[in-house]
Amino acid sequence: MIFVTGGTGLVGSHILLEITKQKIPVRALKRISSSKIVCEKVFNYYKQSHLLKEIEWIDGDINDIISIEEAINGCNYVIHAAAIISFNPDDVKEMLNVNIKGTANVVNACLDSNIKKIAYISSIAALGRNTSKGIVNENCIFQMNKLETNYSISKYHAELELWRGAAEGLETVILNPSVILGAGDWSKGSSQIFEKSFKGIKYYSEGGTGYVDVIDVAKCAVMLLHSDIKNERFIINSENIKYRDIFDTLSEKFNKPKPKIKVTTLMKEIAWRIEYVKSLFLDINPRITRETANMAMSRSEYSNNKLQKYLDYKFIPISESLENYANWFLSER
């Protein structure tokens, strides 16, 4: 049996779908306050709603070590996908607590329960950007600089907990997905790009990053979990693309004008400061933070050579992902 954390989120829901399609027994952890709407939406869209009954849901919290130990009892494998993704300064304390302490609890529970192997859904954010050739791979060493976000710091330290577990005998694989494209909640995470593009985007930057379909992340997680590979990390990235190219593609799909105004460094610095002041006076979350503004201006490329060497995996083209999820988005309008 596989134990999955974060099963109510975008990645976790697709992992559960992949596991149940393979007829593997699965148990999923959810907080009492969490909704299963995204998970049900994903299963329904792919006409697999009959598989929902195959999931054994159990209430708990990764920050409660006792609930984790009880939930993991009787399982052989673990996929740890639970995390908080935020670039809002107000969320830093909770994010560090969940992503680092919560991961430590999961690792400790695995060690105490003699789990055979764990797959951890990390992020390219944990890899750092210190590479002279401009292409990030699994050997890059994380170093602090002004471009590293609190989220990246949390995922880096979470990975250290996995390596600690590996040193203590827990077989481990770490997945470092790039920006994940998928459909779940259009108002959260990278899925927001479809909502924003539908409303119209005026501005663009020269930045860019890697993208991957959530289906690929889920498939790679299950494949690596059941492989003989252990104590390795893998970048899960389909293509490296400029933000402007993504916006142009979606704008064309939604019959909206393509972004025309190029964001300069000065505009970027002014924008996040204005949003910060507005958030203070209006008590709302800023649409742009210092971290997201810096990310929009940076360009990083990620190599998937290692995964290809080990698995020879064929990724879904990003053009196909954008087309599929844009159609899904439009079907719900």
Secondary structure, DSSP 8 states (H G I E B T S, - for coil): -EEEESTTSHHHHHHHHHHHHTT--EEEEE-TT---HHHHHHHHHTT-GGGGGGEEEEE--TT-HHHHHHHHTT-SEEEE--------GGGHHHHHIIIIIIHHHHHHHHHHTT-SEEEEE--GGGG-S--TTSEE-TT------TT--HHHHHHHHHHHHHHHHHHTT-EEEEEEE-EEE--S-TTSGGGHHHHHHHH---EE-S-EEEEEEHHHHHHHHHHHHTSS--SEEEEE-SEEEEHHHHHHHHHHHTT-----EE--HHHHHHHHHHHHHHHHHHT---SS-HHHHHHHH-B-EE--HHHHHHH------HHHHHHHHHHHHHHT-
